[in-house]
């Protein structure tokens, strides 16, 4: 572990138990992760069957019963709970926006969301990931919007509260897999694709990450794609978010042994379960069972103990429970006290030396400060003179505007009037534009009136003119 990685880890030091709950198509998987200082361990994990989506009441009841049973068996009292939703529950859309939208991106998405999602805005929860094309003012933003119907979240949250727990966050399976991979392998800086497939349901997901962001997620059904097909999909996804790659992208696989087919599940070079070996302490059964349904739950639990890196949370801030204050590790407290005692005396001496140095510098700067104050006084004097010279400027403008109103015939009208550099510029329409020059010249307020472009014929027989005249005085 290098110094940079260690410094990142030390900021996450904690005493915390986190529970990840992944609600899949036909099962719910639970993982309890325990963090003690820098040590992170998977304590318990279970998979329970769920009723199908077509029987919602039975499904929610079986979810509550599964969570309650897990708590009884493991005696778990987690400090934080993350609920993880399957890809099939979600709607994913990509928007490409001008770079100027970044300043008010949240407001822009509020306007754009109903255009790309077939549900009213007040019926969904959503979050997003943003990537910049990096072309300055001509650049674009690629925004991946991840959304879920509110009723789905409410049903699951109610079921979990019935089992005595309340989720702190609602994450998605792809983000949880990204957190798991980042914890086991390191930050998701380079492009990587995660392919998870459940042979029992025949469903799978291909999630693509780069620079700790989820850039695409594909729900896959039926025959698994080949490695070449997966790489083609990943390259296309990366190109759409302004990250072109030439070499093959790493594809990490997790699939049941009966996944079937000769697709990516069998051709992948890296196994997601093997990543955890030596990095995540886990029961032997976790590696032996190798059930892909466990991985999103483990990733969600890692996020619950502050080991997540993919920032997606579908639960709005106002619906999240208040987080309990994190326990300050006793070891760090003792170390801080010792350091304070050891360096306390040297800090006092250093402060006194710094005070004396500053006093000398202030004394040296006093002549410069006096000169600056004199310059400020001169500036205020000049500003007062300028104010005296320009105090009647607004009245002069009103005066020549009244003159124009009185002089210009009633059958003529202006479309543009500009006053700058002591002259006026006018565009408009009149029955006889040539007479306007004489009218302006006859006024004591204007001189050197002339056309700045040829007179052209407009609608209704009127002539279009453009005139400039100087202000007298």
C-alpha positions in Angstrom: 0.0 0.0 0.0 1.6 3.3 -1.1 1.5 6.5 0.9 -1.3 8.1 -1.1 -3.5 5.0 -0.7 -2.7 4.8 3.0 -3.7 8.5 3.5 -7.0 7.9 1.8 -7.7 4.8 4.0 -6.7 6.6 7.2 -9.3 9.2 6.6 -11.9 6.4 6.6 -10.8 4.8 9.8 -13.9 3.9 11.8 -15.7 1.5 14.1 -18.8 0.7 12.1 -21.1 -2.3 11.1 -22.8 -1.9 7.7 -25.5 -4.0 6.2 -26.0 -4.3 2.4 -29.4 -5.6 1.1 -29.6 -6.5 -2.6 -33.2 -7.1 -3.8 -32.8 -9.2 -7.0 -35.4 -10.5 -9.4 -36.1 -13.7 -7.4 -34.0 -13.4 -4.3 -32.6 -11.1 -1.6 -29.0 -11.2 -0.6 -27.7 -9.7 2.6 -24.1 -9.0 3.7 -22.9 -7.7 7.0 -19.5 -5.9 6.9 -17.6 -4.9 10.0 -14.9 -2.2 10.0 -12.5 -1.9 12.9 -10.0 0.9 12.3 -8.4 -0.1 8.9 -9.6 -3.7 9.1 -12.7 -4.6 7.0 -14.3 -8.0 7.1 -17.4 -9.7 5.7 -18.9 -11.2 8.8 -22.1 -12.9 7.5 -23.9 -13.3 4.2 -27.1 -15.0 3.2 -29.4 -15.4 0.2 -33.2 -15.9 0.6 -35.8 -16.5 -2.0 -38.3 -13.8 -2.9 -41.7 -14.0 -4.5 -41.8 -12.7 -8.1 -42.6 -9.1 -9.0 -45.9 -10.3 -10.3 -47.0 -11.0 -6.7 -46.0 -7.7 -5.0 -47.6 -8.2 -1.6 -46.1 -11.6 -1.2 -42.8 -10.3 -2.4 -42.7 -7.5 0.2 -43.7 -9.9 2.9 -41.0 -12.4 2.0 -38.5 -9.5 2.0 -39.4 -8.4 5.5 -39.3 -12.0 6.7 -35.9 -12.6 5.1 -34.3 -9.5 6.7 -35.8 -10.3 10.1 -34.5 -13.9 9.9 -31.0 -12.6 9.0 -31.0 -10.3 12.0 -32.1 -13.2 14.3 -29.5 -15.6 13.0 -26.6 -13.1 13.0 -27.7 -10.9 15.9 -26.8 -8.0 13.6 -27.3 -4.4 14.8 -25.8 -2.4 11.9 -25.0 1.2 12.2 -25.8 1.9 8.6 -28.0 0.1 6.0 -27.8 0.5 2.3 -30.6 -0.9 0.1 -29.4 -2.0 -3.3 -31.8 -2.2 -6.3 -31.4 -4.6 -9.3 -30.9 -3.3 -12.8 -34.4 -4.4 -13.8 -36.0 -2.0 -11.4 -34.2 1.0 -12.9 -34.4 3.4 -15.8 -31.1 4.7 -17.3 -30.8 7.5 -19.8 -28.0 9.6 -21.2 -28.2 13.3 -21.9 -25.7 15.3 -23.9 -25.8 19.0 -22.9 -23.7 22.0 -23.7 -20.9 22.8 -21.3 -22.7 25.9 -20.1 -25.3 23.7 -18.4 -22.8 22.7 -15.7 -23.4 25.9 -13.7 -27.1 25.1 -13.2 -27.1 21.3 -14.0 -29.5 20.4 -11.3 -32.1 22.9 -12.5 -31.5 21.9 -16.2 -32.1 18.2 -15.3 -35.4 19.1 -13.6 -36.6 20.5 -16.9 -35.1 17.7 -19.1 -36.0 14.7 -16.9 -39.6 14.2 -18.1 -38.4 14.4 -21.7 -36.3 11.2 -21.4 -38.1 9.3 -18.7 -41.7 8.1 -19.3 -42.9 9.0 -15.8 -43.8 12.3 -14.2 -41.0 14.0 -12.3 -42.9 13.7 -9.0 -43.1 9.9 -9.4 -39.4 9.1 -9.5 -36.2 9.4 -7.5 -33.0 9.9 -9.5 -29.3 10.7 -9.3 -26.8 11.3 -12.1 -23.1 11.0 -13.1 -21.5 13.8 -15.2 -18.5 13.6 -17.6 -16.9 16.6 -19.4 -15.6 16.4 -23.0 -12.8 18.8 -22.0 -13.1 21.2 -25.0 -13.5 24.5 -23.1 -16.5 26.7 -24.0 -17.2 24.4 -27.0 -17.3 21.3 -24.8 -20.2 19.1 -23.9 -21.5 17.2 -20.9 -22.5 13.5 -20.9 -25.0 13.0 -18.1 -26.0 9.5 -17.1 -29.4 9.7 -15.3 -30.3 6.8 -13.0 -33.9 6.8 -11.9 -36.4 4.5 -10.2 -40.2 4.9 -9.5 -40.8 6.3 -6.1 -43.4 3.6 -5.3 -40.7 0.9 -5.7 -38.5 2.6 -3.1 -41.3 3.3 -0.7 -42.5 -0.4 -0.8 -39.0 -1.7 -0.1 -38.3 0.9 2.6 -41.7 0.1 4.3 -40.9 -3.6 4.2 -37.5 -3.1 5.8 -38.9 -0.8 8.4 -41.4 -3.5 9.2 -38.3 -5.7 9.9 -36.9 -3.1 12.3 -34.3 -1.3 10.1 -34.3 1.8 8.0 -32.0 2.3 4.9 -29.6 5.2 5.0 -29.1 5.1 1.3 -30.6 3.5 -1.8 -27.9 2.5 -4.3 -28.0 0.5 -7.5 -26.4 -2.8 -8.2 -23.9 -1.4 -10.7 -22.6 1.2 -8.3 -22.4 -1.5 -5.5 -20.3 -3.7 -7.9 -18.1 -0.7 -8.6 -17.6 -0.1 -4.9 -16.7 -3.8 -4.4 -14.2 -3.7 -7.2 -12.6 -0.5 -6.1 -12.2 -1.8 -2.6 -10.6 -5.1 -3.8 -8.6 -3.8 -6.7 -8.0 -0.1 -6.2 -9.6 3.1 -7.4 -11.6 2.8 -10.7 -9.3 5.2 -12.6 -8.8 3.1 -15.7 -11.8 1.8 -17.8 -13.2 -1.5 -16.5 -16.3 -3.5 -17.3 -18.0 -5.7 -14.7 -20.1 -8.6 -16.1 -22.4 -10.3 -13.5 -24.7 -13.1 -14.7 -27.2 -15.3 -12.8 -27.7 -18.6 -14.5 -30.8 -19.3 -12.6 -32.8 -16.3 -13.8 -30.9 -16.0 -17.1 -30.5 -12.3 -16.4 -27.2 -10.3 -16.2 -25.7 -6.9 -16.1 -22.8 -5.3 -17.8 -21.6 -2.1 -16.0 -18.9 0.1 -17.4 -16.7 2.4 -15.2 -14.0 5.0 -15.7 -12.4 7.5 -13.3 -14.7 6.3 -10.4 -17.8 7.0 -12.4 -20.5 4.7 -13.7 -20.8 5.5 -17.4 -23.1 2.7 -18.7 -25.2 -0.2 -17.5 -26.8 -2.8 -19.8 -29.4 -5.3 -18.7 -28.6 -8.6 -20.5 -31.0 -11.5 -21.0 -30.6 -14.8 -22.7 -27.3 -15.8 -24.4 -24.2 -14.1 -22.9 -22.3 -11.9 -25.3 -18.8 -13.0 -26.4 -15.7 -11.2 -25.2 -15.4 -9.4 -28.5 -19.0 -8.2 -28.3 -18.5 -7.0 -24.7 -15.4 -5.0 -25.7 -17.3 -3.5 -28.6 -20.1 -2.4 -26.3 -17.7 -1.0 -23.7 -15.7 1.0 -26.3 -19.0 2.4 -27.7 -20.1 3.4 -24.2 -16.7 5.1 -23.4 -16.8 7.0 -26.7 -20.2 8.3 -25.9 -18.7 9.9 -22.7 -15.7 11.3 -24.4 -13.2 8.6 -23.4 -11.9 6.7 -26.4 -9.7 3.6 -25.9 -7.8 1.5 -28.3 -6.6 -1.5 -26.2 -9.1 -4.1 -24.9 -10.7 -3.0 -21.6 -10.4 -5.3 -18.5 -13.6 -7.3 -18.1 -14.2 -8.8 -14.6 -16.7 -11.7 -14.5 -19.0 -13.2 -11.9 -21.3 -15.9 -13.1 -22.9 -19.0 -11.8 -21.5 -22.3 -12.9 -24.6 -23.1 -14.9 -24.6 -19.7 -16.6 -24.3 -21.6 -19.9 -23.0 -20.4 -23.3 -19.6 -19.6 -24.5 -19.9 -15.9 -23.9 -18.0 -13.4 -21.7 -18.9 -15.5 -18.7 -16.5 -18.2 -19.7 -13.9 -16.1 -21.7 -13.3 -13.5 -19.1 -9.7 -13.3 -17.8 -10.4 -11.9 -14.4 -12.8 -13.2 -11.8 -14.7 -10.8 -9.4 -14.6 -13.2 -6.5 -10.9 -13.8 -6.8 -10.3 -10.0 -6.4 -11.5 -10.3 -2.7 -8.8 -12.9 -1.9 -6.3 -11.3 0.4 -8.1 -8.0 0.4 -11.5 -8.7 2.1 -11.7 -11.0 5.1 -14.6 -13.3 4.4 -16.0 -16.7 5.5 -14.8 -19.6 3.4 -18.3 -20.2 2.1 -18.2 -16.8 0.4 -15.5 -18.0 -2.0 -16.8 -21.6 -2.3 -20.4 -20.6 -3.1 -19.3 -18.0 -5.7 -22.9 -16.8 -6.1 -23.0 -13.5 -8.1 -26.1 -12.5 -6.1 -23.9 -11.8 -3.1 -21.6 -9.3 -4.8 -24.0 -6.3 -5.0 -24.9 -6.9 -1.3 -21.3 -6.9 -0.3 -20.6 -3.7 -2.4 -23.6 -2.0 -0.7 -22.3 -3.0 2.7 -18.9 -1.6 1.9 -20.6 1.7 1.0 -22.4 1.5 4.4 -19.0 1.5 6.2 -17.7 4.4 4.1 -15.7 2.4 1.7 -17.7 3.4 -1.4 -16.3 5.4 -4.3 -19.2 5.5 -6.8 -21.4 8.4 -5.8 -25.0 7.4 -6.7 -27.8 7.6 -4.1 -31.4 7.5 -5.3 -32.7 8.4 -1.9 -33.2 12.2 -1.6 -31.5 13.9 1.3 -34.8 14.8 3.0 -35.7 11.1 3.1 -32.5 9.9 4.6 -32.3 9.2 8.3 -30.0 11.4 10.4 -26.6 9.8 10.5 -25.2 9.1 13.9 -21.9 10.7 14.8 -19.0 8.5 13.9 -17.0 7.1 16.8 -13.5 8.6 17.0 -11.1 5.7 17.2 -9.6 5.5 20.7 -6.2 4.8 19.3 -6.2 8.0 17.2 -7.5 10.0 20.2 -4.6 8.7 22.4 -2.1 9.5 19.6 -3.5 13.0 19.2 -3.2 13.7 23.0 0.4 12.4 23.0 1.4 14.5 20.0 -0.2 17.5 21.7 1.8 17.0 24.9 5.1 16.4 23.0 4.8 19.3 20.6 2.9 21.7 22.9 6.0 23.5 24.2 7.6 23.7 20.7 4.3 25.3 19.4 4.5 28.0 22.0 8.1 28.8 21.2 7.4 28.8 17.4 4.4 31.1 17.9 6.5 33.6 19.8 9.2 33.5 17.0 6.5 34.0 14.4 5.0 37.0 16.3 8.4 38.7 16.4 9.0 38.1 12.8 5.6 39.5 11.9 6.3 42.6 14.0 9.6 43.3 12.1 7.8 42.9 8.8 5.0 45.2 9.8 7.6 47.9 10.8 9.3 47.5 7.4 6.0 47.8 5.6 4.8 50.9 7.3 6.3 53.4 4.7 4.7 51.4 1.9 1.4 51.4 3.7 1.6 55.2 4.1 2.3 55.6 0.4 -0.7 53.5 -0.5 -3.0 55.5 1.8 -1.8 58.7 0.0 -2.6 57.1 -3.3 -6.1 56.1 -2.1 -6.7 59.7 -1.0 -5.6 60.9 -4.5 -8.0 58.4 -6.1 -10.9 59.6 -4.0 -10.1 63.2 -5.0 -10.1 62.3 -8.7 -13.4 60.3 -8.3 -15.0 63.4 -6.8 -13.9 65.5 -9.8 -15.2 62.9 -12.2 -18.5 62.9 -10.4 -18.7 66.7 -10.7 -18.1 66.5 -14.4 -20.6 63.8 -15.1 -23.4 64.7 -12.7 -25.6 66.2 -15.4 -25.0 63.4 -17.9 -28.4 61.7 -17.3 -30.2 65.0 -17.7 -28.5 65.6 -21.1 -29.7 62.2 -22.3 -33.3 62.9 -21.3 -33.0 66.3 -23.0 -32.0 65.0 -26.5 -34.5 62.0 -26.2 -37.3 64.6 -25.8 -35.9 66.5 -28.8 -36.1 63.3 -30.9 -39.6 62.6 -29.7 -40.7 66.1 -30.8 -38.9 66.3 -34.1 -39.4 62.8 -35.6 -42.7 62.7 -37.6 -45.6 60.6 -36.3 -45.5 58.3 -39.3 -41.9 57.2 -38.5 -40.8 54.9 -35.7 -37.5 53.6 -34.4 -36.5 49.9 -33.9 -33.1 50.7 -32.4 -31.6 53.7 -30.6 -28.1 53.7 -29.3 -26.2 56.4 -27.4 -22.4 56.1 -27.2 -19.3 58.2 -27.7 -21.4 61.4 -27.7 -23.5 60.4 -30.7 -26.7 58.6 -31.4 -27.4 55.8 -33.8 -30.9 55.1 -35.0 -32.6 52.4 -37.1 -36.2 52.4 -38.0 -38.9 52.9 -40.7 -40.4 56.1 -42.2 -42.5 57.2 -45.2 -39.8 59.6 -46.3 -36.5 58.7 -44.7 -34.6 61.5 -46.5 -36.5 64.2 -44.6 -35.1 62.9 -41.3 -31.6 64.2 -42.1 -32.9 67.7 -42.5 -35.0 67.4 -39.3 -32.0 66.4 -37.3 -29.8 69.1 -38.8 -32.4 71.7 -38.0 -32.2 70.8 -34.3 -29.7 72.7 -32.1 -28.8 69.5 -30.3 -27.6 67.4 -33.3 -25.0 67.9 -36.1 -23.4 65.9 -38.9 -26.5 63.7 -39.4 -26.0 61.1 -42.1 -27.2 57.7 -43.3 -24.9 54.7 -42.4 -26.5 52.4 -45.0 -28.6 52.7 -48.1 -32.4 53.2 -47.7 -34.3 50.0 -48.4 -38.0 49.4 -49.1 -39.8 47.8 -46.2 -43.4 46.4 -45.8 -46.4 48.7 -46.2 -44.5 51.1 -48.5 -42.2 52.4 -45.7 -38.5 52.9 -46.0 -36.0 51.3 -43.7 -33.2 53.7 -42.6 -30.1 53.7 -40.4 -28.8 57.2 -39.3 -26.0 58.4 -37.1 -25.8 62.0 -35.7 -23.4 63.7 -33.3 -24.5 65.5 -30.1 -23.9 69.2 -29.9 -21.9 70.5 -26.9 
